[in-house]
Amino acid sequence: MKNICKFINQKESGSLFVNNFIFEGKVPHSGESLIHSQNLLYLVNSGEGFFKSGGFTRKISGGMILFSFADIPVTIENTNNLTYYYISFYGTRSDELIRRFGITLKNSVFEGYENLLPF
């Protein structure tokens, strides 16, 4: 599968901004640690791998939702045909929602979202 990248034209929506929508059909940075300037929400489409962030490592597979945080190194390791979607988002409202939902470095991987695939 090929990669897809869609940048979003921003409309004023308070202080929650979504920058882009990406489909990683060929995971290019397997094993490479990256630092993003925005928060990211991932939806694992298929395959298997490992998600490493903030000193925690989790095995990941299709139907899982992951969060990574601005300025915190994250590594996604592809071990078996891993593909995923992600959006980049930022703003004071995004930080507030992350706190409200109890998403932390330790609690940033969620299972059981297979029903979101395919969308």
Salt bridges, closest charged atoms under 4 A:
GLU77 OE1 - LYS52 NZ 3.19
GLU96 OE2 - ARG93 NH1 2.98
GLU96 OE2 - ARG100 NH2 2.74
GLU111 OE2 - ARG58 NH2 3.39
